[in-house]
Each structure stands twice: as structure tokens, then as C-alpha cells.
Amino acid sequence: MALKWSLVLGLVLSGAAIGQTTVPATAPATAPAATLPAADQTTPKGTLRMLFAATDAGDGPTIRSLLYTSSPLEEKMADTMANMSSAMAALQKAMKESFGEAQTKAQLGDIAAAAKMRDDLLAKQPEQIDGDTAVIHLEGMGNFRPVDLKKVDGKWKILIGKSFEKADPAAVEKQLAATSIQIKVIRDVAVDVAAGKHKNVSDVKQTLDARVRQAIMQYVQDQSKAATQPSTAPATQPK
């Protein structure tokens, strides 16, 4: 059941959003990765820590404020990430209130323990700063690619659209549409959990998986049907 913080962060830190970085023309200064800075936007790693924490909390507005966007498509990606985070947090809250901390941890994992491990790993990651741009390498942190950041008005922000440079915009739009469908399902299931419509965490898992599959299949069918329909009506009606 993909309900861990990595699912949400994957929207921005995986190949779907942050691509491989290029080596700058001038040699950047590489800071030693021995300590972890405060979770604020005065440093690149501090900004990433803020993103991690906001994702854990489902704090959509903070997530949006940490992401740098320069196009409507990038704005849609940022909005989708923020919405997914808040939906996941709502489901987690409903599950804790309905089934207790132990059952929820067994299914979602220990968020606090994961956060500590994540910070310990982040402290060791190479950070390259070159003027108002920076790169954080996430070695040993799943499949996440390097994170590119830009300093804007004295604050570091994460470049969400780095890999869009070579991506097909139509394909990205479809991916975002599918993710939005998942977000709606997650929110609907969270409401049902809060209303006492599920017996246990396992029941929630099965329901969520089934509803997501059904909703995505319906979306694909609708898209296929729309693609085969004529774009314009015939000029004259048959007699």
C-alpha cells in the first residue's frame, strides 16, 4: 500500500519531476556533509528538510511555497504534489483515529522513525552550491535523483520542472491527471474511514487499491473513447 512519505515526495524527487543535473561550467564549492542545517530556506538542505516535514504533515501551502515553478505545467505539478500530501495526511489521521496508532504504523510505517532516518541520511549527502544554484545528491535514499535548487529573493527553492526539459508535455499531463484521480480516491476513502465504514486497516488497503485501479481503468477507457470520436461534426446531415 503506497501510503508512505516517499510516494508524495516521488512526485518531485523522482524522474517524474527532478531530472539528472548537469555539471556547471565553473567548479562549484562542495560543502562537507557532516551536520544537518536547520529546517529553513537559508540553506539548500534546510529547504529539503522543510519539504520532508511538510510532506509528513500534509501541509500543502508550505509544500507549494518551497517549489519553484516557471510554467503552467510546473504549477500543476506543484499543486498535484501538495494535494496528494494533504490527502495522504487526511487518510492517515482518519486511520489513526479509527484503528489506533499501532495498526496504522503497521500499515503506513513509523513516520517519526522514518523522518529521523531520513535526516541522518540527508546529513551525509553531498551538497554543491554554485552562486544562486545548488544540487543535493540523494545517494542511498531510494531511487531519488539529485535535487536542484535555486535561490530566489534570498530563499532556496526546489526546481520542480527540471526533467520537463525533455519530457513530452502531453504525457506529463496524463500522468498528472491519473495522479489527481488517485488523490480523489484517497480523500473519499479517508471520509469513509472517518465515518466508520471500514473494519480495519487491511480493509482500507483492499478498498483503496481496488478503487484506484477501477478509477484509473475508467480514465483510460474514457481517454481511449474520446480519441476515437470524430473531432468535428459532419458538415451536412445525411438525408
VENQUI-V687427 format. One record per residue. N is the residue number from 1. RES is the residue in three letters. SS is DSSP state (H for helix, E for strand, C for the rest). NEAR is the number of other ideal C-beta (glycine too) atoms within 8 Angstrom. D_CENTER is the distance of its C-alpha to the mean C-alpha in Angstrom with 1 decimal. Layout:
N_RES_SS_NEAR_D_CENTER + N_RES_SS_NEAR_D_CENTER
//
This chain:
1_MET_C_7_15.7 + 2_ALA_C_4_12.0 + 3_LEU_C_9_11.5 + 4_LYS_C_8_10.7 + 5_TRP_H_11_8.3 + 6_SER_H_7_7.6 + 7_LEU_H_10_6.1 + 8_VAL_H_11_3.1 + 9_LEU_H_13_3.7 + 10_GLY_H_10_4.7 + 11_LEU_H_13_3.3 + 12_VAL_H_14_5.1 + 13_LEU_H_11_7.4 + 14_SER_C_12_8.6 + 15_GLY_C_8_11.3 + 16_ALA_C_8_9.3 + 17_ALA_C_14_8.9 + 18_ILE_C_16_10.9 + 19_GLY_C_10_14.3 + 20_GLN_C_6_17.3 + 21_THR_C_8_19.1 + 22_THR_C_4_22.7 + 23_VAL_C_3_25.5 + 24_PRO_C_8_26.8 + 25_ALA_C_2_30.4 + 26_THR_C_5_31.5 + 27_ALA_C_4_31.0 + 28_PRO_C_9_28.3 + 29_ALA_E_7_29.1 + 30_THR_E_7_27.4 + 31_ALA_E_7_27.0 + 32_PRO_C_4_27.9 + 33_ALA_C_8_25.0 + 34_ALA_C_4_27.2 + 35_THR_C_4_25.8 + 36_LEU_C_7_22.6 + 37_PRO_C_10_22.8 + 38_ALA_C_7_22.2 + 39_ALA_C_7_18.8 + 40_ASP_C_9_19.5 + 41_GLN_C_10_19.1 + 42_THR_C_8_22.5 + 43_THR_C_10_21.1 + 44_PRO_H_12_18.2 + 45_LYS_H_13_17.6 + 46_GLY_H_14_18.0 + 47_THR_H_16_15.3 + 48_LEU_H_13_12.8 + 49_ARG_H_14_14.4 + 50_MET_H_13_13.8 + 51_LEU_H_13_10.0 + 52_PHE_H_14_10.2 + 53_ALA_H_11_12.7 + 54_ALA_H_12_11.1 + 55_THR_H_13_8.1 + 56_ASP_H_10_11.0 + 57_ALA_H_8_13.0 + 58_GLY_C_12_10.8 + 59_ASP_C_12_12.1 + 60_GLY_H_10_10.7 + 61_PRO_H_7_13.5 + 62_THR_H_10_13.1 + 63_ILE_H_15_9.5 + 64_ARG_H_10_11.0 + 65_SER_H_6_14.0 + 66_LEU_H_12_12.5 + 67_LEU_E_12_11.2 + 68_TYR_E_10_14.1 + 69_THR_C_10_14.5 + 70_SER_C_5_17.8 + 71_SER_C_8_17.8 + 72_PRO_H_5_17.2 + 73_LEU_H_11_14.8 + 74_GLU_H_12_12.6 + 75_GLU_H_9_13.0 + 76_LYS_H_10_11.9 + 77_MET_H_16_8.6 + 78_ALA_H_14_8.2 + 79_ASP_H_9_9.6 + 80_THR_H_13_7.5 + 81_MET_H_15_4.3 + 82_ALA_H_12_7.3 + 83_ASN_H_11_8.9 + 84_MET_H_15_6.8 + 85_SER_H_15_7.0 + 86_SER_H_11_10.6 + 87_ALA_H_13_11.4 + 88_MET_H_13_10.6 + 89_ALA_H_12_12.6 + 90_ALA_H_12_15.3 + 91_LEU_H_15_15.8 + 92_GLN_H_13_16.0 + 93_LYS_H_9_18.6 + 94_ALA_H_12_20.5 + 95_MET_H_15_20.8 + 96_LYS_H_10_22.1 + 97_GLU_H_6_24.5 + 98_SER_H_9_25.7 + 99_PHE_H_8_25.9 + 100_GLY_C_6_26.0 + 101_GLU_H_6_24.2 + 102_ALA_H_6_25.5 + 103_GLN_H_11_24.5 + 104_THR_H_13_20.9 + 105_LYS_H_9_20.6 + 106_ALA_H_7_22.2 + 107_GLN_H_13_19.5 + 108_LEU_H_11_16.3 + 109_GLY_C_8_17.6 + 110_ASP_C_6_18.8 + 111_ILE_H_10_16.0 + 112_ALA_H_6_18.6 + 113_ALA_H_8_19.9 + 114_ALA_H_11_16.6 + 115_ALA_H_12_15.9 + 116_LYS_H_8_19.4 + 117_MET_H_8_19.1 + 118_ARG_H_10_15.9 + 119_ASP_H_11_18.0 + 120_ASP_H_8_21.0 + 121_LEU_H_11_19.3 + 122_LEU_H_15_17.8 + 123_ALA_H_11_21.4 + 124_LYS_C_6_22.7 + 125_GLN_C_13_20.4 + 126_PRO_C_8_22.2 + 127_GLU_E_13_21.6 + 128_GLN_E_12_23.3 + 129_ILE_E_10_24.2 + 130_ASP_E_9_26.2 + 131_GLY_C_4_27.1 + 132_ASP_C_4_24.3 + 133_THR_E_11_21.8 + 134_ALA_E_13_20.3 + 135_VAL_E_12_18.6 + 136_ILE_E_15_17.3 + 137_HIS_C_9_17.7 + 138_LEU_C_14_15.8 + 139_GLU_C_6_18.7 + 140_GLY_C_4_18.7 + 141_MET_C_9_15.1 + 142_GLY_C_5_14.2 + 143_ASN_C_5_13.5 + 144_PHE_C_11_11.5 + 145_ARG_C_11_13.4 + 146_PRO_C_10_15.0 + 147_VAL_E_13_13.2 + 148_ASP_E_12_15.3 + 149_LEU_E_16_16.2 + 150_LYS_E_11_18.8 + 151_LYS_E_10_21.1 + 152_VAL_E_8_21.6 + 153_ASP_C_3_24.5 + 154_GLY_C_4_24.6 + 155_LYS_E_9_21.0 + 156_TRP_E_14_18.4 + 157_LYS_E_13_15.2 + 158_ILE_E_15_12.4 + 159_LEU_E_10_13.1 + 160_ILE_C_14_10.1 + 161_GLY_C_13_12.6 + 162_LYS_H_11_14.5 + 163_SER_H_12_14.5 + 164_PHE_H_13_15.3 + 165_GLU_H_7_18.8 + 166_LYS_C_5_19.8 + 167_ALA_C_8_17.5 + 168_ASP_C_5_19.2 + 169_PRO_H_8_18.0 + 170_ALA_H_6_19.1 + 171_ALA_H_8_17.1 + 172_VAL_H_13_13.8 + 173_GLU_H_10_15.0 + 174_LYS_H_9_15.6 + 175_GLN_H_9_12.2 + 176_LEU_H_11_10.8 + 177_ALA_H_9_13.8 + 178_ALA_H_10_13.2 + 179_THR_H_11_9.7 + 180_SER_H_10_11.5 + 181_ILE_H_12_14.2 + 182_GLN_H_12_12.3 + 183_ILE_H_12_11.2 + 184_LYS_H_9_15.0 + 185_VAL_H_12_16.1 + 186_ILE_H_14_14.2 + 187_ARG_H_11_15.8 + 188_ASP_H_9_19.1 + 189_VAL_H_13_19.2 + 190_ALA_H_13_18.5 + 191_VAL_H_9_21.5 + 192_ASP_H_10_23.6 + 193_VAL_H_14_23.0 + 194_ALA_H_9_24.1 + 195_ALA_C_6_27.0 + 196_GLY_C_6_28.2 + 197_LYS_C_5_27.8 + 198_HIS_C_10_26.6 + 199_LYS_C_3_28.8 + 200_ASN_C_8_26.5 + 201_VAL_H_11_23.1 + 202_SER_H_7_24.0 + 203_ASP_H_9_24.9 + 204_VAL_H_14_21.5 + 205_LYS_H_10_19.9 + 206_GLN_H_8_22.4 + 207_THR_H_11_22.1 + 208_LEU_H_12_18.3 + 209_ASP_H_9_18.5 + 210_ALA_H_8_21.5 + 211_ARG_H_11_20.2 + 212_VAL_H_11_17.0 + 213_ARG_H_8_19.3 + 214_GLN_H_8_21.9 + 215_ALA_H_12_19.7 + 216_ILE_H_11_18.2 + 217_MET_H_8_21.8 + 218_GLN_H_8_23.1 + 219_TYR_H_11_20.8 + 220_VAL_H_8_21.9 + 221_GLN_H_8_25.5 + 222_ASP_H_8_25.3 + 223_GLN_H_9_24.0 + 224_SER_H_8_26.8 + 225_LYS_H_8_29.4 + 226_ALA_H_7_28.5 + 227_ALA_H_6_28.9 + 228_THR_H_5_32.3 + 229_GLN_C_6_33.7 + 230_PRO_C_5_35.9 + 231_SER_C_3_34.4 + 232_THR_C_4_37.7 + 233_ALA_C_4_40.5 + 234_PRO_C_7_43.9 + 235_ALA_C_3_46.2 + 236_THR_C_4_49.0 + 237_GLN_C_4_49.3 + 238_PRO_C_4_51.3 + 239_LYS_C_2_54.8
//
